[in-house]
Amino acid sequence: MKINIQARTDYSTLFSSLNTNKNNNSAAYDISNMLSDYSSIKTGGYGKLLKAYYAKDPAADKTASTTTKKTATANAETGVYNKVSTTADSLQKSIDALTTLDTTKDEAANLKAMQNYVKDYNNFLSAAEDSDNYTITGRANTVKSSTAAYAKQLSNLGITVGGDGALKLDEEAFTKADKSDMASLFSAKASYGYSVKVSSGMAASNANYEATKTSLYTQKGGYNVSTGTLMDSLF
């Protein structure tokens, strides 16, 4: 005798006659249940049931939403700190270039070096203003104060200080200016350029520290990583 079983057949029906024992521990009962489950899995009914169940779980949605928001906030803060660090490093390099520059030889090099300084200086202040970290903003304010104290000497080079602390370079006035002021502003160890370099370096150091802390830890001291609900309970 030949039995033809179709692919979509619910195999549990083949063993329905075995499922007459009221004892739920019987082998026949177990086989029947397993085949019924297998049929549900094969037809997709089991998967639909799971999707429907978890789709209605508000706690899961809330947890996912909270995790996404925390991650976005941490990424934004890290981006600000990285920008502060990058612009501060560029500013220090511009100061180094001015410190080692021979102002008596190449006028074009003098202008290029000062253009870079003004650009990097303004970029650093802009990046620091985006930060809510009081240490970084404090260092930026120190830079502004140093610049304000040397406003007259800077103006002799065609550089003006705006109300927001930003610098503006008049290239024509700079070209005609006595470059001895330039050397005194940036060459000496206790000069204006040195004070700006020190303050911006401290800002960069703090920004690097805060970026690492924001990436790895939460405000409560837990790890700022996705570990799943089971591991999250440990932190």
GROMACS elastic network, one bead per residue, 0.5 to 0.9 nm:
[ bonds ]
;  ai    aj funct       b0    kb
    5     8     6  0.84538   500
    5     9     6  0.66455   500
    5    11     6  0.86697   500
    6     9     6  0.53487   500
    7    10     6  0.87671   500
    8    11     6  0.87703   500
    8    39     6  0.84475   500
    8    42     6  0.85772   500
    8    43     6  0.79150   500
    9    12     6  0.86768   500
    9    13     6  0.85316   500
    9    39     6  0.81355   500
   10    13     6  0.61252   500
   10    14     6  0.80062   500
   10    35     6  0.78635   500
   10    36     6  0.72189   500
   10    38     6  0.87253   500
   10    39     6  0.57430   500
   10    40     6  0.87209   500
   11    14     6  0.54972   500
   11    15     6  0.73824   500
   11    32     6  0.85018   500
   11    35     6  0.60360   500
   11    36     6  0.71589   500
   11    38     6  0.85064   500
   11    39     6  0.70322   500
   12    15     6  0.54478   500
   12    16     6  0.62439   500
   12    31     6  0.82485   500
   12    32     6  0.54473   500
   12    33     6  0.74870   500
   12    34     6  0.81424   500
   12    35     6  0.50550   500
   12    36     6  0.52175   500
   12    37     6  0.88166   500
   12    38     6  0.88065   500
   12    39     6  0.77397   500
   13    17     6  0.80356   500
   13    32     6  0.82171   500
   13    35     6  0.88581   500
   13    36     6  0.85222   500
   14    17     6  0.75590   500
   14    18     6  0.87429   500
   14    32     6  0.87538   500
   15    18     6  0.52829   500
   15    19     6  0.68859   500
   15    28     6  0.77605   500
   15    31     6  0.79429   500
   15    32     6  0.60772   500
   15    35     6  0.87475   500
   16    19     6  0.52917   500
   16    20     6  0.77357   500
   16    32     6  0.69226   500
   17    20     6  0.63191   500
   18    21     6  0.73345   500
   18    28     6  0.55555   500
   18    29     6  0.72153   500
   18    32     6  0.77669   500
   19    22     6  0.79544   500
   19    26     6  0.87216   500
   19    28     6  0.58795   500
   19    29     6  0.52425   500
   19    30     6  0.87518   500
   19    31     6  0.87813   500
   19    32     6  0.66908   500
   20    23     6  0.87000   500
   20    28     6  0.85242   500
   20    29     6  0.80358   500
   21    24     6  0.73659   500
   21    26     6  0.71133   500
   21    28     6  0.79158   500
   21    29     6  0.72844   500
   22    25     6  0.87055   500
   22    26     6  0.83775   500
   22    29     6  0.85786   500
   23    26     6  0.58265   500
   23    29     6  0.79164   500
   24    27     6  0.85037   500
   24    28     6  0.88986   500
   24    29     6  0.60423   500
   24    30     6  0.76101   500
   25    28     6  0.85338   500
   25    29     6  0.68818   500
   25    30     6  0.71775   500
   26    29     6  0.52781   500
   26    30     6  0.65137   500
   26    31     6  0.88417   500
   27    30     6  0.51255   500
   27    31     6  0.61698   500
   27    32     6  0.85954   500
   28    31     6  0.51348   500
   28    32     6  0.61294   500
   28    33     6  0.86378   500
   29    32     6  0.52257   500
   29    33     6  0.62797   500
   29    34     6  0.86785   500
   30    33     6  0.51984   500
   30    34     6  0.61500   500
   30    35     6  0.86354   500
   31    34     6  0.51540   500
   31    35     6  0.61824   500
   31    36     6  0.85566   500
   32    35     6  0.52624   500
   32    36     6  0.61923   500
   32    37     6  0.87050   500
   33    36     6  0.50291   500
   33    37     6  0.61833   500
   33    38     6  0.85337   500
   34    37     6  0.50796   500
   34    38     6  0.60725   500
   34    39     6  0.85936   500
   35    39     6  0.61350   500
   35    40     6  0.86548   500
   36    39     6  0.51322   500
   36    40     6  0.64078   500
   36    41     6  0.87775   500
   37    40     6  0.50642   500
   37    41     6  0.62331   500
   37    42     6  0.85916   500
   37    46     6  0.80446   500
   38    41     6  0.51143   500
   38    42     6  0.60651   500
   38    43     6  0.86002   500
   39    42     6  0.50936   500
   39    43     6  0.61366   500
   39    44     6  0.85132   500
   39    45     6  0.85057   500
   40    43     6  0.53661   500
   40    44     6  0.61342   500
   40    45     6  0.50552   500
   40    46     6  0.53817   500
   40    47     6  0.84307   500
   41    44     6  0.52068   500
   41    45     6  0.60882   500
   41    46     6  0.50803   500
   41    47     6  0.68138   500
   42    45     6  0.77112   500
   42    46     6  0.82598   500
   43    46     6  0.78901   500
   43    47     6  0.88927   500
   44    47     6  0.53192   500
   44    48     6  0.63184   500
   44    49     6  0.87121   500
   45    48     6  0.51845   500
   45    49     6  0.62207   500
   45    50     6  0.88179   500
   46    49     6  0.51008   500
   46    50     6  0.64196   500
   46    51     6  0.87857   500
   47    50     6  0.52013   500
   47    51     6  0.62571   500
   47    52     6  0.86017   500
   48    51     6  0.51218   500
   48    52     6  0.60657   500
   48    53     6  0.85201   500
   49    52     6  0.51844   500
   49    53     6  0.61591   500
   49    54     6  0.87909   500
   50    53     6  0.50516   500
   50    54     6  0.62205   500
   50    55     6  0.83669   500
   51    54     6  0.53954   500
   51    55     6  0.58492   500
   51    56     6  0.86257   500
   52    55     6  0.51879   500
   52    56     6  0.65087   500
   53    56     6  0.55675   500
   53    57     6  0.68548   500
   54    57     6  0.50686   500
   54    58     6  0.85334   500
   54    60     6  0.77165   500
   55    58     6  0.79182   500
   55    60     6  0.85696   500
   55    61     6  0.83014   500
   56    59     6  0.89664   500
   56    60     6  0.88076   500
   56    61     6  0.87742   500
   57    60     6  0.55869   500
   57    61     6  0.67359   500
   57    62     6  0.89110   500
   58    61     6  0.50861   500
   58    62     6  0.60480   500
   58    63     6  0.85405   500
   59    62     6  0.50633   500
   59    63     6  0.60697   500
   59    64     6  0.85590   500
   60    63     6  0.51558   500
   60    64     6  0.61622   500
   60    65     6  0.85593   500
   61    64     6  0.51931   500
   61    65     6  0.61044   500
   61    66     6  0.85895   500
   62    65     6  0.50810   500
   62    66     6  0.60791   500
   62    67     6  0.85351   500
   63    66     6  0.51447   500
   63    67     6  0.60910   500
   63    68     6  0.85636   500
   63   229     6  0.88667   500
   64    67     6  0.51644   500
   64    68     6  0.61633   500
   64    69     6  0.86904   500
   65    68     6  0.51491   500
   65    69     6  0.62650   500
   65    70     6  0.86856   500
   66    69     6  0.51617   500
   66    70     6  0.61588   500
   66    71     6  0.85623   500
   67    70     6  0.51553   500
   67    71     6  0.61086   500
   67    72     6  0.85822   500
   67   226     6  0.79816   500
   68    71     6  0.51601   500
   68    72     6  0.61425   500
   68    73     6  0.86357   500
   69    72     6  0.50840   500
   69    73     6  0.61402   500
   69    74     6  0.85765   500
   70    73     6  0.51406   500
   70    74     6  0.61184   500
   70    75     6  0.85448   500
   70   224     6  0.86925   500
   71    74     6  0.51322   500
   71    75     6  0.60875   500
   71    76     6  0.85792   500
   71   224     6  0.81128   500
   71   225     6  0.85570   500
   72    75     6  0.51286   500
   72    76     6  0.61585   500
   72    77     6  0.86837   500
   73    76     6  0.51227   500
   73    77     6  0.62301   500
   73    78     6  0.85808   500
   74    77     6  0.51822   500
   74    78     6  0.60944   500
   74    79     6  0.85319   500
   74   211     6  0.89568   500
   74   214     6  0.60228   500
   74   215     6  0.65550   500
   74   218     6  0.88495   500
   74   224     6  0.84881   500
   75    78     6  0.50728   500
   75    79     6  0.60775   500
   75    80     6  0.87494   500
   75   214     6  0.82078   500
   75   215     6  0.75070   500
   76    79     6  0.50447   500
   76    80     6  0.64254   500
   76    81     6  0.88348   500
   77    80     6  0.51992   500
   77    81     6  0.63656   500
   77    82     6  0.86509   500
   77   131     6  0.79835   500
   77   210     6  0.87944   500
   77   211     6  0.73668   500
   77   214     6  0.72442   500
   77   215     6  0.89423   500
   78    81     6  0.51303   500
   78    82     6  0.60667   500
   78    83     6  0.85551   500
   78   207     6  0.87200   500
   78   210     6  0.76820   500
   78   212     6  0.78239   500
   78   213     6  0.89752   500
   78   214     6  0.64226   500
   78   215     6  0.68741   500
   79    82     6  0.51240   500
   79    83     6  0.61738   500
   79    84     6  0.87075   500
   79   211     6  0.79070   500
   80    83     6  0.51216   500
   80    84     6  0.63023   500
   80    85     6  0.87044   500
   80   127     6  0.70073   500
   80   128     6  0.81783   500
   80   130     6  0.67035   500
   80   131     6  0.62929   500
   80   207     6  0.84546   500
   80   211     6  0.84067   500
   81    84     6  0.51055   500
   81    85     6  0.62186   500
   81    86     6  0.86282   500
   81   127     6  0.83461   500
   81   128     6  0.84709   500
   81   131     6  0.72513   500
   81   204     6  0.82777   500
   81   206     6  0.85288   500
   81   208     6  0.66694   500
   81   209     6  0.87713   500
   81   210     6  0.68868   500
   81   211     6  0.55887   500
   82    85     6  0.50649   500
   82    86     6  0.60793   500
   82    87     6  0.85985   500
   82   204     6  0.85824   500
   82   207     6  0.67518   500
   82   208     6  0.68812   500
   82   211     6  0.67492   500
   83    86     6  0.50955   500
   83    87     6  0.60776   500
   83    88     6  0.83496   500
   83   124     6  0.83133   500
   83   127     6  0.61013   500
   83   128     6  0.84103   500
   83   207     6  0.86129   500
   84    87     6  0.53810   500
   84    88     6  0.59674   500
   84    89     6  0.85363   500
   84   123     6  0.87393   500
   84   124     6  0.63321   500
   84   125     6  0.85138   500
   84   126     6  0.86272   500
   84   127     6  0.51743   500
   84   128     6  0.58415   500
   84   130     6  0.87629   500
   84   131     6  0.81737   500
   84   136     6  0.83292   500
   84   203     6  0.74173   500
   84   204     6  0.63308   500
   84   207     6  0.64198   500
   84   208     6  0.86827   500
   85    88     6  0.51855   500
   85    89     6  0.61668   500
   85    90     6  0.87112   500
   85   124     6  0.85486   500
   85   127     6  0.88421   500
   85   200     6  0.87035   500
   85   201     6  0.84593   500
   85   203     6  0.71846   500
   85   205     6  0.72872   500
   85   206     6  0.83713   500
   85   207     6  0.57555   500
   85   208     6  0.64330   500
   86    89     6  0.52292   500
   86    90     6  0.63513   500
   86    91     6  0.87456   500
   86   124     6  0.83557   500
   86   204     6  0.75705   500
   87    90     6  0.50433   500
   87    91     6  0.61612   500
   87    92     6  0.87101   500
   87   120     6  0.64737   500
   87   121     6  0.80368   500
   87   123     6  0.61186   500
   87   125     6  0.86340   500
   87   127     6  0.72850   500
   87   200     6  0.88756   500
   87   204     6  0.83318   500
   88    91     6  0.50474   500
   88    92     6  0.63026   500
   88    93     6  0.87442   500
   88   120     6  0.78090   500
   88   121     6  0.81154   500
   88   123     6  0.84276   500
   88   124     6  0.56350   500
   88   125     6  0.89120   500
   88   127     6  0.89439   500
   88   197     6  0.84152   500
   88   200     6  0.53191   500
   88   201     6  0.64552   500
   88   202     6  0.89405   500
   88   203     6  0.71653   500
   88   204     6  0.57176   500
   89    92     6  0.52048   500
   89    93     6  0.63696   500
   89    94     6  0.87696   500
   89   124     6  0.89699   500
   89   200     6  0.77660   500
   89   201     6  0.71658   500
   89   204     6  0.70031   500
   90    93     6  0.51380   500
   90    94     6  0.62866   500
   90    95     6  0.87657   500
   90   116     6  0.89817   500
   90   117     6  0.86952   500
   90   120     6  0.61150   500
   90   121     6  0.85539   500
   90   124     6  0.84252   500
   91    94     6  0.50895   500
   91    95     6  0.63505   500
   91    96     6  0.87199   500
   91   116     6  0.83109   500
   91   117     6  0.64578   500
   91   118     6  0.87402   500
   91   119     6  0.84628   500
   91   121     6  0.57767   500
   91   123     6  0.84471   500
   91   124     6  0.71317   500
   91   196     6  0.86674   500
   91   197     6  0.73620   500
   91   200     6  0.75119   500
   91   201     6  0.89892   500
   92    95     6  0.50988   500
   92    96     6  0.62304   500
   92    97     6  0.86996   500
   92   117     6  0.88103   500
   92   120     6  0.86718   500
   92   193     6  0.89941   500
   92   196     6  0.81169   500
   92   197     6  0.53100   500
   92   198     6  0.84004   500
   92   200     6  0.72055   500
   92   201     6  0.72201   500
   93    97     6  0.62304   500
   93    98     6  0.87275   500
   93   117     6  0.86632   500
   93   197     6  0.88138   500
   94    97     6  0.51008   500
   94    98     6  0.63903   500
   94    99     6  0.86673   500
   94   113     6  0.68875   500
   94   114     6  0.80695   500
   94   116     6  0.62062   500
   94   117     6  0.51315   500
   94   118     6  0.88591   500
   94   120     6  0.72969   500
   94   121     6  0.87784   500
   95    98     6  0.50879   500
   95    99     6  0.60827   500
   95   100     6  0.87663   500
   95   113     6  0.86171   500
   95   117     6  0.66569   500
   95   186     6  0.70345   500
   95   193     6  0.62117   500
   95   194     6  0.78041   500
   95   196     6  0.84107   500
   95   197     6  0.68778   500
   96   100     6  0.63447   500
   96   101     6  0.85257   500
   96   186     6  0.84904   500
   96   187     6  0.89229   500
   96   193     6  0.87657   500
   96   197     6  0.86549   500
   97   100     6  0.54712   500
   97   101     6  0.60463   500
   97   113     6  0.67042   500
   97   117     6  0.88981   500
   98   101     6  0.50746   500
   98   102     6  0.84608   500
   98   103     6  0.87161   500
   98   110     6  0.79819   500
   98   113     6  0.62215   500
   98   114     6  0.73879   500
   98   117     6  0.81749   500
   98   182     6  0.83148   500
   98   183     6  0.80043   500
   98   186     6  0.63005   500
   98   187     6  0.74404   500
   98   193     6  0.85909   500
   99   102     6  0.85753   500
   99   183     6  0.74004   500
   99   185     6  0.88881   500
   99   186     6  0.52990   500
   99   188     6  0.79975   500
   99   193     6  0.80703   500
   99   194     6  0.89619   500
  100   186     6  0.89065   500
  100   187     6  0.73246   500
  101   104     6  0.88228   500
  101   109     6  0.82216   500
  101   110     6  0.74709   500
  101   113     6  0.83418   500
  101   183     6  0.83796   500
  101   187     6  0.87246   500
  102   105     6  0.60369   500
  102   106     6  0.75741   500
  102   110     6  0.82201   500
  102   183     6  0.85047   500
  103   106     6  0.66850   500
  103   107     6  0.72589   500
  103   109     6  0.82672   500
  103   110     6  0.61990   500
  103   179     6  0.62435   500
  103   180     6  0.77545   500
  103   182     6  0.77522   500
  103   183     6  0.71650   500
  104   107     6  0.76450   500
  104   110     6  0.88856   500
  104   179     6  0.75936   500
  104   180     6  0.87694   500
  105   109     6  0.85132   500
  105   110     6  0.87017   500
  106   109     6  0.52756   500
  106   110     6  0.63659   500
  106   111     6  0.88979   500
  107   111     6  0.63122   500
  107   112     6  0.86630   500
  107   175     6  0.72775   500
  108   111     6  0.52007   500
  108   112     6  0.61839   500
  108   113     6  0.86022   500
  108   175     6  0.87490   500
  109   112     6  0.50844   500
  109   113     6  0.60483   500
  109   114     6  0.85772   500
  110   113     6  0.52814   500
  110   114     6  0.62878   500
  110   115     6  0.86480   500
  110   175     6  0.85416   500
  110   179     6  0.86495   500
  111   114     6  0.52119   500
  111   115     6  0.60796   500
  111   116     6  0.86367   500
  111   171     6  0.73379   500
  111   174     6  0.74221   500
  111   175     6  0.71605   500
  112   115     6  0.50903   500
  112   116     6  0.62599   500
  112   117     6  0.86824   500
  113   116     6  0.52272   500
  113   117     6  0.63154   500
  113   118     6  0.88755   500
  114   118     6  0.62257   500
  114   119     6  0.85446   500
  114   169     6  0.81970   500
  114   174     6  0.89394   500
  115   118     6  0.53166   500
  115   119     6  0.61745   500
  115   120     6  0.85873   500
  115   169     6  0.72610   500
  115   171     6  0.84671   500
  116   119     6  0.51417   500
  116   120     6  0.59944   500
  116   121     6  0.83111   500
  117   120     6  0.52331   500
  117   121     6  0.58407   500
  117   122     6  0.85164   500
  118   121     6  0.50974   500
  118   122     6  0.61954   500
  118   123     6  0.85911   500
  118   159     6  0.85813   500
  118   166     6  0.83497   500
  118   167     6  0.59779   500
  118   168     6  0.69342   500
  118   169     6  0.70660   500
  119   122     6  0.53739   500
  119   123     6  0.62040   500
  119   124     6  0.87065   500
  119   167     6  0.81877   500
  119   168     6  0.88254   500
  120   124     6  0.61112   500
  120   125     6  0.87123   500
  121   124     6  0.52789   500
  121   125     6  0.64757   500
  121   126     6  0.87772   500
  121   166     6  0.76331   500
  121   167     6  0.75310   500
  122   125     6  0.52107   500
  122   126     6  0.61835   500
  122   127     6  0.86598   500
  122   165     6  0.83334   500
  122   166     6  0.54683   500
  122   167     6  0.65370   500
  122   168     6  0.89860   500
  123   126     6  0.51051   500
  123   127     6  0.61733   500
  123   128     6  0.86182   500
  124   127     6  0.51664   500
  124   128     6  0.61477   500
  124   129     6  0.86412   500
  124   140     6  0.80185   500
  124   200     6  0.80425   500
  125   128     6  0.51043   500
  125   129     6  0.61939   500
  125   130     6  0.89070   500
  125   137     6  0.87575   500
  125   140     6  0.62155   500
  125   141     6  0.87001   500
  125   143     6  0.86128   500
  125   144     6  0.85353   500
  125   165     6  0.80635   500
  125   166     6  0.74392   500
  126   129     6  0.52314   500
  126   130     6  0.67634   500
  126   166     6  0.87553   500
  127   130     6  0.53797   500
  127   131     6  0.70314   500
  128   131     6  0.53069   500
  128   132     6  0.83998   500
  128   133     6  0.86351   500
  128   136     6  0.63206   500
  128   137     6  0.58019   500
  128   139     6  0.86772   500
  128   140     6  0.64330   500
  128   203     6  0.84660   500
  129   132     6  0.77424   500
  129   136     6  0.87452   500
  129   137     6  0.66615   500
  129   140     6  0.81638   500
  130   137     6  0.89505   500
  131   134     6  0.80760   500
  131   136     6  0.71929   500
  131   137     6  0.69962   500
  132   135     6  0.88812   500
  132   136     6  0.80353   500
  132   137     6  0.73828   500
  133   136     6  0.54993   500
  133   137     6  0.63037   500
  133   138     6  0.84756   500
  133   207     6  0.86782   500
  133   210     6  0.87958   500
  134   137     6  0.50742   500
  134   138     6  0.57384   500
  134   139     6  0.85114   500
  135   139     6  0.62812   500
  135   140     6  0.86997   500
  135   202     6  0.89309   500
  135   203     6  0.72631   500
  135   206     6  0.73791   500
  136   139     6  0.51904   500
  136   140     6  0.63119   500
  136   141     6  0.86935   500
  136   200     6  0.87507   500
  136   202     6  0.80946   500
  136   203     6  0.50554   500
  136   204     6  0.80828   500
  136   206     6  0.68902   500
  136   207     6  0.71250   500
  137   141     6  0.61604   500
  137   142     6  0.86433   500
  137   203     6  0.81809   500
  138   141     6  0.50668   500
  138   142     6  0.62964   500
  138   143     6  0.87600   500
  138   203     6  0.85427   500
  139   143     6  0.63636   500
  139   144     6  0.87404   500
  139   199     6  0.54611   500
  139   200     6  0.66508   500
  139   202     6  0.71589   500
  139   203     6  0.58739   500
  140   143     6  0.50574   500
  140   144     6  0.63548   500
  140   145     6  0.86993   500
  140   199     6  0.73218   500
  140   200     6  0.71379   500
  140   203     6  0.75442   500
  141   145     6  0.61223   500
  141   146     6  0.86182   500
  141   165     6  0.88622   500
  142   146     6  0.61956   500
  142   147     6  0.85892   500
  142   195     6  0.87726   500
  142   196     6  0.80270   500
  142   199     6  0.68480   500
  143   146     6  0.51686   500
  143   147     6  0.62320   500
  143   148     6  0.86417   500
  143   165     6  0.89191   500
  143   195     6  0.74991   500
  143   196     6  0.53788   500
  143   197     6  0.86581   500
  143   199     6  0.63829   500
  143   200     6  0.74008   500
  144   147     6  0.50663   500
  144   148     6  0.61200   500
  144   149     6  0.86175   500
  144   164     6  0.87780   500
  144   165     6  0.57032   500
  144   166     6  0.82861   500
  144   196     6  0.86427   500
  145   148     6  0.50563   500
  145   149     6  0.62142   500
  145   150     6  0.88107   500
  145   165     6  0.85807   500
  146   149     6  0.51208   500
  146   150     6  0.65268   500
  146   151     6  0.86917   500
  146   192     6  0.66666   500
  146   193     6  0.89938   500
  146   195     6  0.71027   500
  146   196     6  0.70678   500
  147   150     6  0.52109   500
  147   151     6  0.59742   500
  147   154     6  0.82659   500
  147   161     6  0.77032   500
  147   165     6  0.78512   500
  147   192     6  0.73348   500
  147   196     6  0.80887   500
  148   152     6  0.84200   500
  148   161     6  0.72645   500
  148   165     6  0.78430   500
  149   152     6  0.79035   500
  149   192     6  0.87131   500
  150   153     6  0.54569   500
  150   154     6  0.62047   500
  150   155     6  0.86391   500
  150   185     6  0.83640   500
  150   192     6  0.70426   500
  151   154     6  0.50883   500
  151   155     6  0.60570   500
  151   156     6  0.87563   500
  151   159     6  0.81668   500
  151   160     6  0.71383   500
  151   161     6  0.66960   500
  152   155     6  0.50843   500
  152   156     6  0.64964   500
  152   160     6  0.87178   500
  153   156     6  0.52137   500
  153   157     6  0.70340   500
  153   159     6  0.87203   500
  153   181     6  0.66974   500
  153   182     6  0.84142   500
  153   185     6  0.76986   500
  154   157     6  0.52781   500
  154   158     6  0.66792   500
  154   159     6  0.51646   500
  154   160     6  0.67907   500
  154   161     6  0.83503   500
  154   181     6  0.80713   500
  154   182     6  0.81635   500
  154   185     6  0.81684   500
  155   160     6  0.55013   500
  155   161     6  0.82229   500
  156   159     6  0.72330   500
  156   173     6  0.83226   500
  156   174     6  0.79444   500
  156   177     6  0.65745   500
  156   178     6  0.77490   500
  156   181     6  0.74458   500
  156   182     6  0.89847   500
  157   160     6  0.87882   500
  157   169     6  0.83109   500
  157   170     6  0.82685   500
  157   171     6  0.89669   500
  157   173     6  0.67058   500
  157   175     6  0.81545   500
  157   176     6  0.83014   500
  157   177     6  0.54381   500
  157   178     6  0.72829   500
  157   179     6  0.75099   500
  157   181     6  0.72977   500
  157   182     6  0.71526   500
  158   168     6  0.81934   500
  158   169     6  0.58337   500
  158   170     6  0.50057   500
  158   171     6  0.69758   500
  158   172     6  0.77882   500
  158   175     6  0.84649   500
  158   176     6  0.88363   500
  158   177     6  0.73438   500
  159   167     6  0.65252   500
  159   168     6  0.55093   500
  159   170     6  0.62228   500
  159   171     6  0.86963   500
  159   173     6  0.84770   500
  159   174     6  0.76288   500
  160   166     6  0.84144   500
  160   167     6  0.57593   500
  160   168     6  0.53062   500
  160   169     6  0.66714   500
  160   170     6  0.81190   500
  161   164     6  0.80199   500
  161   165     6  0.57697   500
  161   166     6  0.58325   500
  161   168     6  0.65712   500
  162   165     6  0.51051   500
  162   166     6  0.52438   500
  162   167     6  0.61692   500
  162   168     6  0.74667   500
  163   166     6  0.73717   500
  164   167     6  0.89303   500
  169   172     6  0.88539   500
  169   173     6  0.83760   500
  169   174     6  0.75151   500
  170   173     6  0.54135   500
  170   174     6  0.61089   500
  170   175     6  0.87296   500
  171   175     6  0.61461   500
  171   176     6  0.87805   500
  172   175     6  0.52048   500
  172   176     6  0.65580   500
  172   177     6  0.87437   500
  173   176     6  0.52844   500
  173   177     6  0.60940   500
  174   177     6  0.50527   500
  174   178     6  0.82622   500
  174   179     6  0.84977   500
  175   178     6  0.84356   500
  175   179     6  0.87598   500
  176   179     6  0.87384   500
  177   180     6  0.87554   500
  177   181     6  0.84886   500
  178   181     6  0.63617   500
  178   182     6  0.77553   500
  179   183     6  0.65906   500
  179   184     6  0.88735   500
  180   183     6  0.51955   500
  180   184     6  0.64181   500
  180   185     6  0.87064   500
  181   184     6  0.51778   500
  181   185     6  0.61222   500
  181   186     6  0.87536   500
  182   185     6  0.52364   500
  182   186     6  0.64068   500
  182   187     6  0.81477   500
  183   186     6  0.54877   500
  183   187     6  0.52960   500
  183   188     6  0.78823   500
  184   187     6  0.57258   500
  184   188     6  0.63433   500
  184   191     6  0.69258   500
  184   192     6  0.84088   500
  185   188     6  0.72196   500
  185   191     6  0.54902   500
  185   192     6  0.53061   500
  185   193     6  0.60430   500
  185   194     6  0.85769   500
  186   189     6  0.80984   500
  186   190     6  0.89207   500
  186   191     6  0.58085   500
  186   192     6  0.61738   500
  186   194     6  0.66871   500
  187   190     6  0.86175   500
  187   191     6  0.67529   500
  187   192     6  0.88475   500
  187   193     6  0.74848   500
  187   194     6  0.79819   500
  188   192     6  0.83367   500
  188   193     6  0.82086   500
  188   194     6  0.74080   500
  189   192     6  0.86975   500
  189   193     6  0.83334   500
  189   194     6  0.58261   500
  189   195     6  0.84927   500
  190   193     6  0.81782   500
  190   194     6  0.59986   500
  190   195     6  0.69710   500
  191   194     6  0.51873   500
  191   195     6  0.65061   500
  191   196     6  0.88725   500
  192   195     6  0.53254   500
  192   196     6  0.64230   500
  192   197     6  0.87098   500
  193   196     6  0.51958   500
  193   197     6  0.61346   500
  193   198     6  0.87075   500
  194   197     6  0.50497   500
  194   198     6  0.62222   500
  194   199     6  0.87221   500
  195   198     6  0.52156   500
  195   199     6  0.62749   500
  195   200     6  0.85910   500
  196   199     6  0.52861   500
  196   200     6  0.60285   500
  196   201     6  0.83636   500
  197   200     6  0.52807   500
  197   201     6  0.59353   500
  197   202     6  0.86218   500
  198   201     6  0.50874   500
  198   202     6  0.63079   500
  198   203     6  0.87533   500
  199   202     6  0.51771   500
  199   203     6  0.63318   500
  199   204     6  0.87453   500
  200   204     6  0.61990   500
  200   205     6  0.86569   500
  201   204     6  0.50628   500
  201   205     6  0.62329   500
  201   206     6  0.86872   500
  202   205     6  0.50734   500
  202   206     6  0.62273   500
  202   207     6  0.85306   500
  203   206     6  0.52012   500
  203   207     6  0.60430   500
  203   208     6  0.86210   500
  204   207     6  0.50102   500
  204   208     6  0.61495   500
  204   209     6  0.86339   500
  205   208     6  0.52609   500
  205   209     6  0.63689   500
  205   210     6  0.87563   500
  206   209     6  0.50926   500
  206   210     6  0.61388   500
  206   211     6  0.85363   500
  207   210     6  0.51182   500
  207   211     6  0.60012   500
  207   212     6  0.86049   500
  208   211     6  0.51536   500
  208   212     6  0.63245   500
  208   213     6  0.86680   500
  209   212     6  0.53208   500
  209   213     6  0.62279   500
  209   214     6  0.86260   500
  210   214     6  0.59260   500
  210   215     6  0.84506   500
  211   214     6  0.51804   500
  211   215     6  0.61626   500
  211   216     6  0.87288   500
  212   215     6  0.51974   500
  212   216     6  0.62585   500
  212   217     6  0.83504   500
  213   216     6  0.53359   500
  213   217     6  0.55611   500
  213   218     6  0.80091   500
  214   217     6  0.57114   500
  214   218     6  0.67976   500
  214   219     6  0.82911   500
  214   224     6  0.76287   500
  215   218     6  0.82678   500
  215   223     6  0.86702   500
  215   224     6  0.64212   500
  215   225     6  0.82576   500
  216   222     6  0.83090   500
  216   223     6  0.55895   500
  216   224     6  0.50090   500
  216   225     6  0.69817   500
  217   220     6  0.78402   500
  217   221     6  0.56489   500
  217   222     6  0.53771   500
  217   225     6  0.79528   500
  218   221     6  0.52213   500
  218   222     6  0.51646   500
  218   223     6  0.59443   500
  218   224     6  0.52107   500
  218   225     6  0.89446   500
  219   222     6  0.73992   500
  220   223     6  0.89537   500
  221   224     6  0.86683   500
  221   235     6  0.82854   500
  222   225     6  0.87776   500
  222   232     6  0.89605   500
  222   235     6  0.53097   500
  223   226     6  0.85175   500
  223   227     6  0.89332   500
  223   232     6  0.89688   500
  223   235     6  0.71310   500
  226   229     6  0.87621   500
  226   231     6  0.88641   500
  226   232     6  0.79827   500
  227   230     6  0.76011   500
  227   231     6  0.54363   500
  227   232     6  0.59584   500
  228   231     6  0.55953   500
  228   232     6  0.59445   500
  228   233     6  0.88396   500
  229   232     6  0.50019   500
  229   233     6  0.65171   500
  230   233     6  0.57819   500
  230   234     6  0.76103   500
  231   234     6  0.54351   500
  231   235     6  0.73061   500
  232   235     6  0.55500   500
